[in-house]
Structure formats: structure tokens, C-alpha cells
Amino acid sequence: MTKALRWRIIALQVVLVVVLGFCAGFLYWGSSFVNGMVHDQLVAQKIYFPAKGSSALDPKEFPDLQQYAGQQVDNGDKAKAYANGFIGRHLEKVAGGKTYSEVSAASLANPQDQKLVAQANTLFKGETLRGLLLYAWGWSQVGMYAFYAAIGLTIATVVSFLALVFELLMAWRPATVRRIATQPA
């Protein structure tokens, strides 16, 4: 390998280390930003699970939510649990399991029926809140995947840096001349 080629390889390795390091740093920042934003927006909503032992969080009806009793919804996992486990179950009881679109269509067909209007209103608000909480959970998942990608890129950066150090050490080593032994004909 010629010296010029060796220095080109070293230059490429430097670029690789810088790019990988930048991308890892950006993903760490992105993960932190997403998780911080999800946390801050959820905390600002002041949504709490009902207290342990309250009738609103009956252990027979909500066994999976007992671990969150009395806690504030402040991260993606709690947002998903509240959205599906608490709001979702309550919405199923509003109109016998019908969705907002079904009840809304019936309400528009019969605007005099105040029960349908109230059910449509409740379902609209509940499904909107449920959807927003699930968006928060979805973004928390994006933040988690960005964090895992950042860890992977950090490992790749370290490996590339170690390869660069190895190449630099090899570049300063004096070239050895090898003689090829020939046999007389």
C-alpha cells in the first residue's frame, strides 16, 4: 500500500468518525428533545389516574391500571395506559360500543334526539383526548428508537475511531522492504 493511499484511507476514516459522532450526538439530542416535549406537554394537561381504592379505578374492571393509581400521566407509557385502559373502556359504555362516527351519523339523521347528541359529544371529546394521548405515546416511541439508534452509532463511532488510531499508528511505522527469494533456474 502506498503512502498516498494510506493517507487517503486515514482521511476517509476521519470523515467517517466525525459523521458518525455527529449523527450519534444528534440522535441523543433528538431523543432527549422528544421525551422532554412529551413529558412537558403531558404534565401541563394535569391528567391523573384515579386514586387507589376509588370506585373510578375498580381493581376488577381495571386490573392493569392499578400500578398507576393516583399517578400523573407524564410519559408515553402512562399516556397509552390512560388512553386505552381508562378512556377507551369508558367510551365503550357510552353508546353500547359504537364509535363517534356511528353515533354522529345517527345524531345528524335525528337531531331532535338529545341522547344521541350528548353521546356524540361525549364520544368526540373522549376519542379526541384518547387520540392525543396515543400521539404522545407514539412520539415517546420515536424518542426511544432514536436513543437506541444513538447507542448503535456511538458504538460504530468508537469502533471507527479505534480503526483510525490503528491506521495512524501503522502510517508512522517505517515501511519494510521485502525481498523475494528467487531460485536459480
ZAMAR-696606 format. One record per residue: x, y, z of N, C-alpha, C in turn; residue in three letters; chain. Coordinates in pm, whole numbers. Example, Ala and Ser with C-alpha at 12.3 -4.5 7.8 and 13.67 -1.06 7.14 Angstrom:
REM ZAMAR-696606
neast,nnorth,nup,caeast,canorth,caup,ceast,cnorth,cup,code,unit
1319,-569,780,1230,-450,780,1320,-330,780,ALA,A $
1285,-225,708,1367,-106,714,1290,3,787,SER,A $
REM end
This chain:
REM ZAMAR-696606
neast,nnorth,nup,caeast,canorth,caup,ceast,cnorth,cup,code,unit
86,-117,0,0,0,0,91,123,0,MET,A $
63,214,-91,145,335,-100,106,430,12,THR,A $
200,523,40,173,622,145,55,710,109,LYS,A $
42,748,-15,-68,834,-58,-203,765,-36,ALA,A $
-209,637,-69,-333,562,-49,-365,548,99,LEU,A $
-260,522,177,-281,508,322,-337,637,380,ARG,A $
-286,753,339,-334,881,393,-475,913,344,TRP,A $
-510,867,226,-649,883,179,-745,801,264,ARG,A $
-703,680,298,-785,595,384,-801,660,521,ILE,A $
-694,715,573,-700,782,703,-793,903,696,ILE,A $
-785,978,590,-874,1094,575,-1021,1050,570,ALA,A $
-1049,941,499,-1186,888,495,-1232,841,633,LEU,A $
-1140,781,708,-1176,737,842,-1205,855,934,GLN,A $
-1131,963,919,-1156,1083,999,-1296,1136,967,VAL,A $
-1328,1143,839,-1461,1190,799,-1569,1097,856,VAL,A $
-1547,967,847,-1643,870,899,-1664,888,1050,LEU,A $
-1557,905,1125,-1568,924,1270,-1646,1052,1301,VAL,A $
-1617,1159,1229,-1686,1286,1253,-1836,1273,1220,VAL,A $
-1866,1213,1105,-2007,1200,1064,-2083,1110,1161,VAL,A $
-2026,995,1195,-2093,904,1289,-2111,969,1426,LEU,A $
-2008,1040,1471,-2018,1108,1600,-2124,1216,1599,GLY,A $
-2130,1292,1490,-2233,1397,1479,-2372,1335,1479,PHE,A $
-2390,1230,1400,-2523,1166,1393,-2563,1107,1528,CYS,A $
-2469,1046,1598,-2500,991,1731,-2539,1104,1825,ALA,A $
-2465,1212,1824,-2498,1326,1910,-2633,1385,1876,GLY,A $
-2663,1395,1747,-2793,1448,1704,-2907,1357,1751,PHE,A $
-2888,1227,1742,-2991,1134,1787,-3009,1137,1939,LEU,A $
-2899,1153,2014,-2914,1169,2159,-2995,1296,2189,TYR,A $
-2961,1404,2120,-3034,1529,2140,-3181,1511,2100,TRP,A $
-3206,1448,1985,-3343,1428,1938,-3424,1345,2035,GLY,A $
-3365,1240,2088,-3433,1156,2186,-3467,1236,2310,SER,A $
-3372,1313,2358,-3395,1396,2477,-3503,1501,2450,SER,A $
-3498,1562,2333,-3597,1664,2298,-3738,1605,2293,PHE,A $
-3753,1492,2226,-3885,1429,2212,-3939,1388,2349,VAL,A $
-3856,1322,2429,-3903,1277,2560,-3933,1395,2652,ASN,A $
-3853,1500,2644,-3879,1619,2723,-4008,1688,2680,GLY,A $
-4030,1696,2550,-4152,1760,2499,-4275,1679,2537,MET,A $
-4269,1547,2522,-4383,1462,2561,-4411,1481,2710,VAL,A $
-4307,1476,2792,-4324,1492,2936,-4385,1629,2970,HIS,A $
-4328,1734,2915,-4376,1869,2947,-4521,1891,2904,ASP,A $
-4556,1843,2786,-4692,1861,2738,-4792,1779,2818,GLN,A $
-4754,1658,2856,-4845,1576,2936,-4863,1633,3077,LEU,A $
-4754,1677,3139,-4762,1734,3273,-4850,1859,3272,VAL,A $
-4840,1939,3167,-4921,2061,3158,-5070,2031,3153,ALA,A $
-5108,1913,3106,-5250,1876,3099,-5308,1836,3234,GLN,A $
-5223,1805,3330,-5265,1769,3466,-5367,1655,3468,LYS,A $
-5336,1549,3397,-5422,1430,3392,-5366,1331,3495,ILE,A $
-5454,1283,3583,-5415,1188,3685,-5502,1063,3677,TYR,A $
-5442,949,3705,-5519,828,3723,-5595,844,3854,PHE,A $
-5714,786,3864,-5786,791,3991,-5704,725,4102,PRO,A $
-5730,767,4225,-5657,715,4340,-5686,567,4361,ALA,A $
-5591,500,4421,-5607,357,4450,-5724,340,4547,LYS,A $
-5807,242,4519,-5921,215,4605,-6046,294,4571,GLY,A $
-6035,391,4478,-6153,468,4442,-6242,384,4349,SER,A $
-6370,418,4348,-6462,343,4263,-6434,365,4115,SER,A $
-6368,476,4081,-6335,505,3941,-6225,414,3887,ALA,A $
-6150,350,3979,-6042,261,3937,-6060,125,4005,LEU,A $
-6177,68,3984,-6211,-61,4043,-6111,-167,3997,ASP,A $
-6047,-236,4092,-5947,-337,4053,-6003,-450,3966,PRO,A $
-6133,-478,3976,-6190,-584,3893,-6204,-538,3748,LYS,A $
-6238,-411,3729,-6256,-358,3594,-6125,-311,3532,GLU,A $
-6034,-261,3617,-5908,-203,3567,-5787,-269,3635,PHE,A $
-5770,-401,3624,-5657,-464,3694,-5521,-417,3641,PRO,A $
-5515,-385,3513,-5389,-344,3452,-5350,-201,3485,ASP,A $
-5441,-122,3541,-5411,18,3571,-5380,42,3717,LEU,A $
-5387,-60,3800,-5364,-42,3944,-5223,8,3972,GLN,A $
-5128,-28,3888,-4989,17,3910,-4974,168,3894,GLN,A $
-5069,231,3825,-5062,376,3801,-5154,456,3893,TYR,A $
-5225,392,3985,-5325,459,4068,-5268,585,4134,ALA,A $
-5339,696,4116,-5301,823,4177,-5187,896,4110,GLY,A $
-5124,836,4010,-5009,898,3944,-5053,992,3832,GLN,A $
-4968,1089,3805,-4993,1181,3694,-4947,1116,3564,GLN,A $
-5020,1143,3457,-4981,1096,3324,-4867,1189,3278,VAL,A $
-4744,1137,3281,-4629,1222,3250,-4529,1158,3154,ASP,A $
-4564,1042,3099,-4477,981,2998,-4562,902,2899,ASN,A $
-4499,854,2795,-4571,786,2689,-4642,658,2733,GLY,A $
-4577,579,2818,-4639,454,2862,-4765,480,2944,ASP,A $
-4759,580,3032,-4878,615,3111,-4986,673,3021,LYS,A $
-4946,750,2920,-5043,807,2826,-5118,696,2752,ALA,A $
-5045,594,2709,-5109,482,2639,-5202,406,2733,LYS,A $
-5157,381,2855,-5240,309,2952,-5367,387,2982,ALA,A $
-5355,518,3000,-5472,600,3029,-5566,605,2908,TYR,A $
-5507,620,2789,-5588,630,2667,-5665,502,2639,ALA,A $
-5598,390,2639,-5664,264,2604,-5733,198,2723,ASN,A $
-5664,199,2837,-5716,128,2952,-5825,201,3027,GLY,A $
-5819,333,3031,-5915,409,3109,-6019,476,3020,PHE,A $
-5974,564,2931,-6069,634,2844,-6138,535,2749,ILE,A $
-6060,447,2688,-6115,352,2592,-6226,266,2651,GLY,A $
-6205,217,2772,-6308,134,2836,-6433,214,2870,ARG,A $
-6413,340,2909,-6529,424,2939,-6607,457,2811,HIS,A $
-6536,480,2703,-6603,514,2577,-6687,397,2524,LEU,A $
-6643,275,2550,-6719,158,2506,-6858,154,2569,GLU,A $
-6874,215,2686,-7001,213,2759,-7094,327,2719,LYS,A $
-7042,429,2650,-7123,548,2620,-7241,515,2530,VAL,A $
-7216,443,2422,-7323,416,2325,-7324,268,2286,ALA,A $
-7302,184,2382,-7305,41,2354,-7194,-6,2263,GLY,A $
-7078,57,2270,-6965,15,2189,-6957,80,2052,GLY,A $
-7053,167,2019,-7048,235,1889,-6941,345,1893,LYS,A $
-6885,372,1776,-6783,475,1765,-6847,612,1745,THR,A $
-6762,713,1754,-6812,850,1733,-6875,865,1596,TYR,A $
-6812,811,1494,-6866,828,1358,-7004,764,1344,SER,A $
-7024,650,1406,-7156,584,1401,-7262,666,1475,GLU,A $
-7228,711,1594,-7324,788,1675,-7348,925,1613,VAL,A $
-7245,985,1558,-7259,1116,1495,-7351,1108,1374,SER,A $
-7334,1003,1295,-7421,986,1177,-7566,969,1221,ALA,A $
-7590,891,1326,-7726,872,1377,-7781,1002,1434,ALA,A $
-7693,1079,1499,-7735,1207,1558,-7770,1308,1449,SER,A $
-7695,1309,1342,-7726,1401,1231,-7856,1361,1161,LEU,A $
-7882,1232,1157,-8006,1185,1094,-8128,1216,1182,ALA,A $
-8104,1226,1313,-8214,1252,1407,-8170,1360,1507,ASN,A $
-8162,1488,1464,-8109,1594,1551,-8196,1624,1673,PRO,A $
-8317,1576,1678,-8405,1601,1792,-8373,1509,1911,GLN,A $
-8304,1400,1884,-8271,1304,1991,-8152,1357,2072,ASP,A $
-8182,1415,2187,-8078,1475,2270,-7982,1373,2329,GLN,A $
-8031,1251,2347,-7943,1145,2398,-7833,1116,2297,LYS,A $
-7869,1105,2168,-7768,1083,2063,-7672,1200,2053,LEU,A $
-7723,1322,2064,-7638,1442,2058,-7538,1439,2173,VAL,A $
-7584,1407,2293,-7495,1400,2410,-7392,1289,2393,ALA,A $
-7436,1173,2344,-7342,1063,2322,-7236,1101,2218,GLN,A $
-7279,1165,2109,-7183,1208,2006,-7084,1307,2064,ALA,A $
-7131,1399,2145,-7044,1499,2206,-6942,1432,2300,ASN,A $
-6990,1340,2383,-6901,1269,2475,-6799,1186,2398,THR,A $
-6844,1114,2298,-6752,1031,2220,-6650,1115,2145,LEU,A $
-6693,1230,2092,-6599,1316,2021,-6488,1363,2114,PHE,A $
-6527,1413,2230,-6426,1462,2326,-6337,1349,2376,LYS,A $
-6398,1235,2409,-6321,1123,2461,-6225,1064,2359,GLY,A $
-6273,1046,2236,-6186,989,2133,-6077,1088,2091,GLU,A $
-6107,1217,2099,-6003,1318,2069,-5894,1313,2174,THR,A $
-5931,1313,2301,-5831,1304,2408,-5754,1173,2399,LEU,A $
-5825,1066,2374,-5760,935,2361,-5657,938,2247,ARG,A $
-5697,994,2134,-5605,1003,2020,-5484,1089,2051,GLY,A $
-5503,1200,2118,-5391,1287,2153,-5294,1218,2248,LEU,A $
-5349,1144,2343,-5262,1069,2435,-5185,959,2361,LEU,A $
-5249,897,2264,-5179,795,2185,-5073,857,2096,LEU,A $
-5094,980,2050,-4988,1051,1977,-4868,1074,2068,TYR,A $
-4894,1112,2193,-4785,1131,2288,-4708,1001,2307,ALA,A $
-4782,891,2319,-4715,761,2333,-4633,730,2207,TRP,A $
-4691,756,2090,-4619,730,1964,-4490,809,1956,GLY,A $
-4494,934,1993,-4373,1015,1990,-4272,969,2095,TRP,A $
-4320,919,2208,-4225,866,2306,-4154,743,2250,SER,A $
-4224,667,2165,-4161,552,2099,-4054,598,2000,GLN,A $
-4083,706,1928,-3983,763,1836,-3859,804,1914,VAL,A $
-3881,869,2029,-3768,910,2113,-3687,791,2162,GLY,A $
-3756,682,2198,-3687,562,2245,-3603,501,2132,MET,A $
-3662,492,2011,-3587,436,1899,-3468,525,1860,TYR,A $
-3485,655,1871,-3373,747,1844,-3261,723,1945,ALA,A $
-3298,698,2069,-3197,671,2172,-3121,543,2140,PHE,A $
-3192,438,2103,-3126,311,2068,-3037,328,1945,TYR,A $
-3084,404,1848,-3001,430,1729,-2876,508,1767,ALA,A $
-2891,601,1862,-2776,679,1908,-2673,589,1974,ALA,A $
-2719,493,2052,-2626,399,2116,-2552,319,2008,ILE,A $
-2626,271,1908,-2562,196,1799,-2460,280,1725,GLY,A $
-2493,405,1697,-2398,493,1627,-2279,528,1716,LEU,A $
-2301,536,1845,-2188,561,1935,-2090,445,1931,THR,A $
-2143,324,1931,-2055,206,1921,-1981,207,1788,ILE,A $
-2052,238,1679,-1988,245,1547,-1882,354,1544,ALA,A $
-1907,465,1611,-1810,575,1616,-1684,531,1690,THR,A $
-1701,463,1802,-1585,417,1881,-1504,316,1801,VAL,A $
-1571,222,1734,-1500,122,1653,-1425,191,1540,VAL,A $
-1489,287,1474,-1424,359,1365,-1306,441,1416,SER,A $
-1322,500,1535,-1213,577,1593,-1094,486,1626,PHE,A $
-1122,369,1681,-1014,275,1712,-944,229,1584,LEU,A $
-1020,207,1478,-958,171,1349,-872,285,1297,ALA,A $
-918,408,1317,-840,526,1276,-709,533,1354,LEU,A $
-715,511,1484,-593,513,1567,-497,405,1518,VAL,A $
-550,288,1489,-466,179,1438,-399,220,1307,PHE,A $
-476,278,1216,-420,321,1087,-314,429,1107,GLU,A $
-337,520,1199,-236,624,1225,-107,563,1280,LEU,A $
-120,467,1368,0,401,1421,74,327,1310,LEU,A $
-1,265,1221,61,194,1109,125,292,1010,MET,A $
67,410,995,120,507,900,257,559,943,ALA,A $
280,567,1073,408,619,1122,516,513,1128,TRP,A $
476,390,1112,573,281,1115,653,282,985,ARG,A $
779,265,996,857,266,871,822,145,784,PRO,A $
825,170,656,794,64,560,906,-39,561,ALA,A $
868,-162,553,969,-268,547,983,-313,402,THR,A $
1104,-344,367,1131,-391,231,1140,-543,237,VAL,A $
1067,-604,153,1068,-750,149,1142,-794,24,ARG,A $
1225,-888,44,1298,-942,-71,1234,-1074,-107,ARG,A $
1215,-1088,-233,1158,-1212,-280,1274,-1302,-323,ILE,A $
1278,-1414,-260,1386,-1507,-291,1354,-1576,-424,ALA,A $
1452,-1576,-507,1434,-1643,-636,1521,-1768,-637,THR,A $
1476,-1864,-701,1552,-1987,-711,1625,-1987,-847,GLN,A $
1749,-2033,-844,1819,-2039,-970,1751,-2137,-1067,PRO,A $
1755,-2103,-1190,1690,-2185,-1292,1767,-2308,-1325,ALA,A $
REM end
